[in-house]
């Protein structure tokens, strides 16, 4: 098929439009039929960004001039509809273009006779959206037109040409993005690409990045990192800031108040961004995130970003920015936050549950896999916890656990080892605690004084503004007077709060407070057991000095081999005792049988036998620490040993709930059915 180019000039209002049409021989006029002119002619207007709308006004005017092109093609002016909802929106994604969605809807409903665009790339820049529009136009009989001609998607040759135009538009977008990305990367590799600066930094007009000149802003940034070093979790830092009324200094990036310092309440997201940002460690970093298409959400182009590992950053230039912390401290913070996440390879952050060893235990029977915590409440009992290794069951479906250890007994053993290990350092700990308390109070006092200074400056400024105004102009002075009174009230409020703070927390510790710290340091077990010491604080102390704890039950017995790996790599081994279900699980069961038989042969009663076993250091299988007459009664009956039992002695088969009796009790004439359990 031959094509004949034709150059035509059309006047659209005051704008002269150069329209080049390419008409196929014999088919140029036959595409537009009367039924097309009875439907609407849609002029689609789009610019890719708001900046283009402002700077490239000529392109926008050319697109609006297509209204005259539609009239020249035979449509009545009342039938011409302009869709310009997508001005300032990219054609790379259809989900965020309401104008394109409206156009597709109208075409689908059969209300459109022709769609006009200055070029086909205005309609879509992706193959999926473009071919979807072509298919809908083909089904509804709608035509497409640009500055080059009129096309009927129902004709194969026109469809082929339109497909080529769509492919070229998509390729053009790819090339534009590639050139822009290459330019940004080349500039970033030199450290010259301007990147957004976080809290605590400002960018000068020369482009140089410096720390915030406001001393209070710098103090808050340093306090955030110091508090994380001390408390260890992001939520703890947030609670600390909220409890002490610390606000974050944020400089507005746009608007009328661009560059002005604003004090906003702290949020978890803001603190997380601060702790992850490498600028605070002096790094100039670029390409810290990549886009994962699977995580993108429709209509939200900024979603789907995934943080890269530090060694995968596109650009990482050390010592290019003024630093608040060292690079080593920054990497330690990243490692600590990664460990706080609840994943199998890390102990995660300490929480409020009573299981002190959660996250620290490793199974010594199946290769050191992490053990989990199970909480349960026995019938009629108090809540309890246990440590379980279910690796084989979870991965191989064995239906069994490697080992199951009651939590309180193991917690007590490790606690004893911990207190014995840290006892020699009690004096040093007390000195460090006193110094840390004074440093924290000094930082908070500095923040309070800076807040007061800022409030007094605002009050003085309001006073000067009021005095400079003409007294006769009451419309102005009335508002200035109100503002001045508000700033004075703020100064009074902060002054009262600061005095209250200094009364409750003086800058230096008193002699009584220092003596209390030394006393507590010399009696660490009392501090550990104190009601004011929370489970979270106990876990934090454990994780400070212990890396991992490997446990392995010896056979089916009550003995548990425990290996503690302390911070620094030192190992200690020992053996803990766990409760077991039956007497024959005890490692010393043969010795227990011989001893009970010997004492029974000597004519001792069950109570006397129990007292003697307790004196010998033997312990029952469950959570009690002493044998009782009922347990001896059960054991002697099982062994067939004759022993004297005082009247009223119950057997150890006492795991019966209310309303339950043994067969012997029910068969006895003297047994009356009452609530509870009856012993004969």
HUMO-V646086 format. One record per pair of residues at least 12 apart in sequence whose ideal C-beta (glycine too) atoms are under 8 Angstrom apart, sorted by the first residue. I is the first residue (numbers start at 1). GAP is how many residues later the second one is. D is the distance in Angstrom with one decimal. If there is no record, write none. Layout:
BEGIN
I|GAP|D + I|GAP|D
END
This chain:
BEGIN
1|23|5.5 + 1|24|7.1 + 1|156|6.2 + 2|22|7.4 + 2|23|5.3 + 3|19|5.0 + 3|20|7.4 + 3|21|5.9 + 3|22|7.8 + 4|18|7.2 + 4|19|5.8 + 4|20|7.9 + 4|21|6.4 + 5|15|6.6 + 5|16|7.6 + 5|17|5.3 + 6|14|7.4 + 6|15|5.2 + 6|16|7.4 + 6|17|6.4 + 7|13|5.7 + 8|12|7.6 + 8|13|6.5 + 10|58|6.1 + 10|59|6.7 + 10|62|6.2 + 11|57|7.6 + 12|53|3.7 + 12|55|7.2 + 12|56|3.8 + 12|57|7.7 + 13|52|7.3 + 13|55|7.5 + 15|46|5.8 + 15|47|7.5 + 15|50|5.3 + 17|45|6.6 + 17|48|5.0 + 17|51|7.3 + 17|52|7.4 + 19|50|6.5 + 19|128|5.7 + 20|127|6.2 + 20|128|6.0 + 21|127|6.5 + 21|128|4.8 + 21|129|7.8 + 22|126|5.5 + 22|127|4.9 + 23|126|6.4 + 24|133|7.4 + 27|128|7.9 + 28|121|7.9 + 28|122|7.7 + 31|112|6.2 + 31|119|5.4 + 31|120|7.7 + 31|121|4.8 + 31|124|7.9 + 32|41|6.1 + 32|42|6.0 + 32|82|7.5 + 32|111|6.8 + 32|118|6.5 + 35|78|7.4 + 35|106|7.6 + 36|77|3.7 + 36|78|6.1 + 36|105|7.5 + 36|106|7.9 + 36|107|6.2 + 37|37|4.9 + 37|38|5.5 + 37|39|7.6 + 37|42|7.4 + 37|76|6.3 + 38|75|6.9 + 39|40|7.4 + 39|71|7.6 + 39|72|6.1 + 39|73|5.8 + 39|74|3.4 + 39|75|7.9 + 39|103|7.7 + 40|39|5.4 + 40|40|7.4 + 40|41|5.1 + 40|66|7.1 + 40|71|5.7 + 40|72|5.4 + 40|73|6.4 + 41|29|4.1 + 41|32|7.6 + 41|34|4.2 + 41|38|5.7 + 41|39|4.8 + 41|40|7.0 + 41|71|7.7 + 41|72|6.1 + 41|73|4.9 + 41|75|6.6 + 42|39|5.1 + 42|40|7.9 + 42|41|5.9 + 42|61|6.1 + 42|64|6.6 + 42|70|5.3 + 42|72|7.3 + 42|73|5.0 + 42|74|7.0 + 43|20|7.2 + 43|21|7.4 + 43|23|4.7 + 43|24|5.6 + 43|27|6.4 + 43|37|6.4 + 43|38|7.1 + 43|39|4.8 + 43|40|7.1 + 43|73|5.0 + 43|74|7.8 + 44|39|5.3 + 44|42|7.8 + 44|55|7.0 + 44|56|7.7 + 44|59|6.0 + 44|71|6.2 + 44|72|7.0 + 44|73|4.9 + 44|78|6.2 + 44|79|6.0 + 45|15|6.9 + 45|18|4.4 + 45|19|6.2 + 45|37|6.3 + 45|38|6.9 + 45|39|4.0 + 45|41|7.6 + 45|42|6.6 + 45|77|7.7 + 46|17|7.6 + 46|38|7.6 + 46|40|4.3 + 46|41|6.5 + 46|43|6.7 + 46|45|6.5 + 46|51|7.8 + 46|53|6.9 + 46|71|8.0 + 46|76|5.0 + 46|77|7.9 + 47|12|6.7 + 47|13|6.2 + 47|40|5.2 + 47|41|6.0 + 48|40|7.8 + 48|41|7.4 + 48|42|5.0 + 48|43|6.9 + 49|39|5.9 + 49|41|7.1 + 50|38|4.1 + 52|36|7.6 + 53|34|5.4 + 53|35|5.3 + 59|59|7.4 + 60|27|7.3 + 62|56|5.6 + 63|54|7.4 + 63|55|4.9 + 63|59|7.1 + 64|18|7.0 + 64|20|7.9 + 66|50|4.6 + 66|51|7.4 + 66|52|6.5 + 67|13|5.2 + 67|15|6.6 + 69|47|6.2 + 69|76|7.3 + 70|44|7.0 + 70|46|5.8 + 73|41|7.2 + 73|72|7.3 + 73|77|7.2 + 75|38|7.3 + 75|39|7.3 + 79|34|7.9 + 83|16|4.7 + 83|19|5.9 + 83|20|5.7 + 84|15|6.7 + 85|12|7.7 + 85|13|4.9 + 85|14|3.3 + 85|17|6.6 + 86|12|7.1 + 86|13|3.8 + 86|14|6.1 + 90|35|7.3 + 90|211|7.9 + 91|30|6.8 + 91|31|7.1 + 91|32|7.1 + 91|33|5.5 + 91|34|4.0 + 91|35|7.5 + 91|38|7.7 + 91|78|8.0 + 91|82|7.7 + 92|33|5.0 + 92|34|6.2 + 92|81|6.2 + 93|33|7.5 + 93|208|6.1 + 94|30|7.0 + 94|32|7.3 + 94|34|7.9 + 94|35|4.4 + 95|203|4.3 + 95|204|4.4 + 96|203|5.1 + 96|204|7.8 + 96|205|6.4 + 100|23|7.4 + 100|24|7.3 + 100|29|7.3 + 103|12|6.8 + 103|20|8.0 + 103|30|7.8 + 104|28|7.4 + 104|29|6.6 + 104|32|6.4 + 107|26|7.2 + 107|29|4.9 + 107|30|5.9 + 107|33|5.6 + 107|35|5.4 + 108|28|5.6 + 108|32|6.9 + 110|30|4.9 + 110|31|7.8 + 112|28|7.1 + 112|30|4.7 + 113|29|6.2 + 113|30|6.7 + 114|28|6.4 + 114|29|4.2 + 114|30|7.2 + 114|31|5.8 + 114|36|7.4 + 115|22|7.0 + 115|27|6.2 + 115|28|7.2 + 115|29|5.3 + 115|30|7.1 + 116|28|8.0 + 116|29|4.7 + 116|30|7.3 + 117|27|7.8 + 117|28|7.6 + 117|29|5.5 + 118|28|6.5 + 118|29|5.8 + 119|27|5.2 + 119|28|6.4 + 119|46|8.0 + 119|50|7.8 + 120|24|7.5 + 120|26|5.6 + 120|42|6.8 + 120|45|4.2 + 120|46|6.2 + 120|49|5.9 + 121|44|7.7 + 121|47|7.9 + 121|48|3.4 + 121|51|6.6 + 121|52|7.7 + 124|42|6.7 + 124|45|7.3 + 125|44|5.5 + 125|45|5.7 + 125|47|7.9 + 125|48|4.5 + 126|44|6.0 + 127|39|6.4 + 127|40|6.9 + 127|43|5.7 + 130|33|7.9 + 130|36|3.7 + 130|39|7.4 + 130|40|7.4 + 131|32|7.2 + 131|35|6.9 + 134|19|4.8 + 134|25|6.5 + 134|28|5.9 + 134|29|7.2 + 134|32|7.6 + 135|18|7.7 + 137|16|4.5 + 138|15|4.1 + 138|16|5.0 + 138|21|7.1 + 141|13|6.8 + 144|18|6.5 + 146|19|8.0 + 184|102|7.8 + 185|101|7.4 + 185|102|7.5 + 185|129|6.3 + 185|130|7.4 + 188|96|7.9 + 188|98|3.8 + 188|99|7.4 + 188|126|7.1 + 188|127|4.6 + 189|126|5.6 + 191|93|4.9 + 191|124|7.9 + 191|126|5.3 + 191|129|5.2 + 193|93|6.4 + 194|13|6.4 + 195|89|7.7 + 195|90|8.0 + 195|91|6.6 + 196|57|7.3 + 197|12|5.6 + 197|82|6.9 + 198|75|6.7 + 198|76|6.3 + 198|79|5.0 + 198|81|6.0 + 198|82|7.4 + 199|13|8.0 + 199|18|7.4 + 199|21|8.0 + 199|22|6.3 + 199|49|6.0 + 199|50|6.0 + 199|51|6.0 + 199|52|7.9 + 199|71|7.4 + 199|75|6.2 + 200|12|5.2 + 200|17|6.0 + 200|18|6.3 + 200|20|7.8 + 200|21|3.8 + 200|49|7.3 + 200|80|7.3 + 200|124|6.6 + 201|78|6.7 + 201|120|7.7 + 201|121|7.5 + 202|49|6.5 + 202|57|7.6 + 209|70|7.8 + 209|112|5.9 + 209|113|7.1 + 210|112|6.1 + 211|111|5.0 + 211|113|7.6 + 212|37|6.8 + 212|39|7.6 + 212|49|7.9 + 214|35|6.6 + 214|47|5.9 + 215|235|6.4 + 216|33|6.9 + 216|231|6.9 + 216|234|3.8 + 216|235|7.1 + 216|238|6.6 + 217|32|3.7 + 217|44|6.7 + 218|106|7.9 + 219|224|7.1 + 219|227|5.8 + 219|228|5.9 + 219|231|6.6 + 220|26|6.3 + 220|27|7.6 + 220|28|6.3 + 220|29|5.8 + 220|227|7.0 + 221|28|7.8 + 221|53|7.3 + 221|59|7.5 + 221|103|5.7 + 222|102|6.1 + 222|221|8.0 + 223|23|6.8 + 223|220|5.7 + 223|224|7.2 + 224|13|6.4 + 224|17|7.7 + 224|47|6.4 + 224|50|5.8 + 224|51|7.5 + 225|50|7.6 + 225|55|7.3 + 225|99|6.5 + 225|100|5.4 + 225|104|7.5 + 225|108|7.6 + 226|217|7.2 + 227|13|5.3 + 227|14|7.6 + 228|47|6.2 + 228|105|6.4 + 228|108|7.9 + 229|100|7.7 + 229|104|7.9 + 230|206|7.3 + 230|210|7.9 + 232|104|6.4 + 232|108|7.6 + 232|117|7.5 + 232|118|8.0 + 232|308|6.5 + 233|107|5.7 + 233|116|4.8 + 233|117|7.7 + 234|34|6.2 + 234|37|5.9 + 234|38|5.8 + 234|41|6.9 + 234|103|6.8 + 234|106|7.4 + 235|33|7.0 + 235|114|7.7 + 237|34|5.7 + 238|28|6.0 + 238|29|7.6 + 238|30|5.4 + 238|33|5.9 + 241|25|4.3 + 241|30|7.7 + 242|23|7.8 + 242|24|6.6 + 244|200|6.1 + 246|20|6.7 + 246|201|6.5 + 247|16|4.2 + 247|17|6.1 + 247|18|5.9 + 247|19|6.8 + 248|15|7.2 + 248|16|5.5 + 248|17|7.5 + 248|18|5.2 + 248|22|6.0 + 249|12|5.6 + 249|13|7.6 + 249|14|6.2 + 250|12|5.1 + 250|13|7.6 + 250|14|5.2 + 275|58|5.6 + 275|62|6.5 + 276|31|7.6 + 276|58|7.1 + 276|61|7.6 + 278|32|7.9 + 278|38|7.3 + 278|52|6.4 + 279|42|5.0 + 280|43|6.6 + 280|44|4.6 + 280|45|5.6 + 280|50|6.7 + 281|42|5.6 + 281|43|7.8 + 281|44|5.5 + 281|45|6.6 + 281|46|4.8 + 281|48|7.2 + 281|49|3.6 + 282|36|6.1 + 282|37|5.2 + 282|38|6.8 + 282|39|5.1 + 282|40|7.1 + 282|41|3.5 + 282|45|6.7 + 283|33|5.8 + 283|34|6.7 + 283|35|5.7 + 283|37|7.0 + 283|38|6.6 + 283|44|7.3 + 283|47|7.8 + 284|31|7.0 + 284|32|7.7 + 284|33|4.2 + 284|36|3.7 + 284|37|5.8 + 285|28|5.6 + 285|30|6.5 + 285|31|5.3 + 285|32|7.7 + 286|27|7.2 + 286|28|5.5 + 286|29|3.9 + 287|21|7.2 + 287|26|5.4 + 287|27|2.7 + 287|28|5.9 + 288|19|6.5 + 288|20|5.9 + 288|25|5.4 + 289|16|4.4 + 289|17|6.4 + 289|18|5.6 + 289|19|6.4 + 290|15|7.2 + 290|16|5.6 + 290|18|5.8 + 291|13|5.1 + 291|14|5.9 + 291|15|7.4 + 292|12|5.1 + 292|13|7.6 + 292|14|4.7 + 310|21|7.6 + 310|24|7.4 + 344|25|7.9 + 344|26|5.3 + 345|25|7.6 + 346|13|7.4 + 347|12|3.1 + 347|13|5.7 + 347|196|6.4 + 350|186|5.1 + 350|189|3.5 + 350|190|5.4 + 350|193|6.5 + 351|185|6.6 + 351|188|7.7 + 352|182|7.0 + 352|183|5.7 + 352|184|5.5 + 353|20|6.9 + 353|22|7.1 + 353|32|7.3 + 353|182|6.6 + 354|29|7.6 + 354|31|6.0 + 354|53|7.7 + 354|181|5.6 + 355|18|4.4 + 355|20|7.6 + 355|30|4.6 + 355|32|7.3 + 355|52|5.5 + 355|56|7.5 + 356|55|4.7 + 356|58|7.2 + 356|59|7.1 + 356|179|6.9 + 356|182|5.7 + 356|183|5.8 + 356|186|6.1 + 357|30|6.7 + 357|50|7.5 + 357|53|6.5 + 357|54|6.2 + 357|57|6.1 + 357|185|7.3 + 357|192|6.1 + 358|15|4.8 + 358|181|7.3 + 359|184|7.8 + 360|182|6.8 + 360|183|6.9 + 360|186|6.1 + 360|187|7.9 + 360|188|5.9 + 360|189|5.0 + 361|26|5.4 + 361|187|7.9 + 361|188|5.3 + 361|189|7.8 + 361|190|6.1 + 362|186|5.4 + 362|187|6.9 + 362|188|4.7 + 362|189|7.5 + 363|26|3.8 + 363|28|6.8 + 363|39|5.4 + 363|40|6.5 + 363|187|7.6 + 363|188|7.2 + 363|189|7.5 + 364|186|4.6 + 364|187|5.8 + 364|188|3.2 + 364|197|6.7 + 364|199|7.1 + 365|24|7.0 + 365|37|4.8 + 365|38|5.7 + 365|187|5.3 + 365|188|7.4 + 366|23|6.3 + 366|25|5.5 + 366|26|6.1 + 366|36|4.8 + 367|24|8.0 + 368|182|6.5 + 369|20|6.3 + 369|22|4.2 + 371|16|4.9 + 371|17|6.3 + 371|18|4.7 + 371|180|7.5 + 372|15|7.4 + 372|16|5.7 + 372|17|7.7 + 372|18|6.6 + 373|12|5.7 + 373|13|7.5 + 373|14|6.2 + 373|15|7.8 + 373|34|7.3 + 374|12|5.2 + 374|13|7.8 + 374|14|5.4 + 379|278|6.8 + 380|277|7.6 + 384|22|7.5 + 384|23|6.9 + 384|24|7.0 + 385|22|4.0 + 385|23|7.6 + 386|18|6.1 + 386|19|6.3 + 386|20|5.2 + 386|21|5.1 + 387|17|7.6 + 387|18|4.8 + 387|20|5.8 + 387|23|6.5 + 387|164|7.5 + 388|13|5.3 + 388|15|7.5 + 388|16|5.2 + 388|17|7.8 + 389|12|6.0 + 389|13|4.0 + 389|14|5.4 + 390|12|7.5 + 403|148|7.5 + 403|149|7.2 + 403|150|4.7 + 405|146|6.4 + 405|148|6.7 + 405|155|6.2 + 405|173|5.2 + 406|172|5.4 + 406|173|5.0 + 406|217|7.3 + 408|215|7.7 + 409|167|6.5 + 409|168|6.3 + 409|169|5.2 + 409|170|6.2 + 409|214|7.6 + 410|141|7.0 + 410|150|6.9 + 410|152|7.6 + 410|166|5.7 + 410|168|6.8 + 413|149|6.6 + 413|161|7.4 + 413|163|3.9 + 413|164|7.7 + 414|128|7.3 + 414|132|7.7 + 414|135|6.4 + 414|148|7.3 + 414|150|7.0 + 414|162|8.0 + 415|113|6.8 + 415|123|8.0 + 417|147|6.1 + 417|155|6.9 + 417|157|6.9 + 418|123|7.4 + 418|124|6.3 + 418|127|6.7 + 418|128|7.1 + 419|105|5.4 + 419|106|5.6 + 419|109|6.5 + 421|124|6.8 + 421|145|7.2 + 422|102|6.4 + 422|123|6.6 + 423|101|6.4 + 426|95|4.4 + 426|96|5.5 + 426|98|6.3 + 427|91|7.7 + 427|94|6.6 + 427|95|7.9 + 429|92|5.3 + 430|87|5.0 + 430|88|4.9 + 430|90|7.6 + 430|91|3.5 + 430|92|7.8 + 433|84|5.4 + 433|88|7.2 + 434|75|5.9 + 434|80|5.8 + 434|83|5.4 + 437|72|6.2 + 437|76|7.9 + 437|80|7.8 + 438|69|7.5 + 438|70|6.1 + 438|71|5.9 + 441|64|5.4 + 441|65|7.4 + 441|66|5.8 + 441|67|7.9 + 442|65|6.3 + 444|57|7.3 + 444|61|7.3 + 445|56|7.7 + 445|57|7.3 + 445|62|5.5 + 448|46|7.8 + 448|49|7.8 + 448|50|4.8 + 448|53|6.0 + 449|49|7.6 + 451|43|5.9 + 451|47|8.0 + 452|39|7.3 + 452|42|5.3 + 452|43|6.7 + 452|46|6.1 + 455|32|6.9 + 455|35|5.2 + 455|36|4.7 + 455|39|5.3 + 456|35|5.7 + 458|29|4.8 + 458|32|7.4 + 459|25|7.0 + 459|28|3.9 + 459|29|5.3 + 459|31|7.5 + 459|32|5.2 + 461|26|8.0 + 462|18|7.1 + 462|21|5.1 + 462|22|4.0 + 462|24|7.9 + 462|25|4.7 + 463|21|5.7 + 465|15|5.4 + 465|18|7.6 + 465|19|7.7 + 466|14|4.3 + 466|15|5.9 + 466|17|7.9 + 466|18|5.1 + 544|23|7.0 + 545|21|6.0 + 545|22|5.3 + 546|18|6.1 + 546|19|7.1 + 546|20|6.0 + 546|21|6.8 + 547|18|4.6 + 547|19|6.8 + 547|20|5.8 + 548|17|4.7 + 549|13|6.6 + 549|14|7.2 + 549|15|5.4 + 549|16|7.3 + 550|12|7.4 + 550|13|4.4 + 550|15|7.4 + 551|12|7.8 + 551|25|7.7 + 553|25|7.1 + 554|21|7.9 + 554|33|7.1 + 555|32|7.8 + 556|24|7.6 + 556|29|5.3 + 557|23|7.1 + 557|28|5.8 + 557|29|6.5 + 557|30|4.2 + 558|19|5.2 + 558|20|5.4 + 558|21|7.1 + 558|22|4.8 + 558|27|6.6 + 558|28|5.8 + 558|29|6.4 + 558|63|6.6 + 559|16|5.6 + 559|17|7.8 + 559|18|6.7 + 559|19|7.8 + 559|28|5.5 + 560|15|6.6 + 560|16|4.5 + 560|17|7.2 + 560|18|5.3 + 561|12|7.1 + 561|13|8.0 + 561|14|5.9 + 562|12|5.2 + 562|13|6.6 + 562|14|5.2 + 577|42|7.4 + 579|42|6.5 + 579|43|4.9 + 579|44|4.8 + 580|41|4.5 + 580|42|7.4 + 581|40|6.6 + 581|41|7.5 + 582|39|6.1 + 583|37|7.6 + 583|38|5.5 + 583|52|6.4 + 585|36|6.1 + 586|35|5.7 + 588|30|6.6 + 591|27|7.7 + 592|21|7.4 + 592|26|5.9 + 592|43|7.9 + 593|42|8.0 + 593|46|6.4 + 595|17|7.9 + 595|18|6.7 + 595|21|6.8 + 595|23|7.2 + 596|13|6.1 + 596|17|7.4 + 596|36|6.8 + 596|39|5.9 + 596|40|6.7 + 596|43|7.1 + 596|45|6.8 + 597|42|6.7 + 597|44|5.5 + 599|13|5.8 + 599|14|8.0 + 600|36|6.0 + 600|41|4.6 + 600|42|6.7 + 600|43|4.1 + 601|40|7.8 + 603|41|7.0 + 604|39|7.2 + 604|40|7.5 + 605|24|7.7 + 605|38|6.9 + 605|39|4.4 + 605|40|6.6 + 605|41|6.0 + 606|23|4.3 + 606|24|8.0 + 606|26|4.0 + 606|27|5.2 + 606|30|6.9 + 606|37|5.7 + 606|38|7.1 + 606|39|4.7 + 606|40|7.1 + 606|43|5.9 + 607|22|4.5 + 607|25|7.7 + 607|39|6.0 + 607|42|7.6 + 609|18|7.9 + 609|23|4.9 + 609|34|6.7 + 610|16|7.4 + 610|17|4.1 + 610|18|5.6 + 610|19|5.5 + 610|21|7.0 + 610|22|5.1 + 613|14|4.8 + 613|19|7.8 + 614|12|4.9 + 614|13|5.7 + 628|24|7.8 + 629|16|6.9 + 629|17|6.9 + 629|20|4.7 + 630|19|6.1 + 630|20|4.6 + 630|21|5.5 + 630|22|4.8 + 630|24|6.6 + 631|21|4.2 + 633|12|5.4 + 633|16|5.4 + 633|17|7.4 + 633|18|5.1 + 633|19|6.9 + 634|17|4.8 + 634|18|3.7 + 634|19|6.1 + 635|17|7.6 + 637|14|7.3 + 648|31|6.3 + 649|30|7.2 + 650|27|7.7 + 650|29|4.2 + 651|28|7.8 + 654|23|7.2 + 656|21|5.9 + 658|17|6.0 + 658|18|6.1 + 658|19|7.7 + 659|16|6.8 + 660|17|6.9 + 661|12|8.0 + 661|16|6.8 + 661|17|6.5 + 664|16|7.2 + 665|13|5.8 + 665|14|7.8 + 665|15|6.1 + 668|12|5.6
END
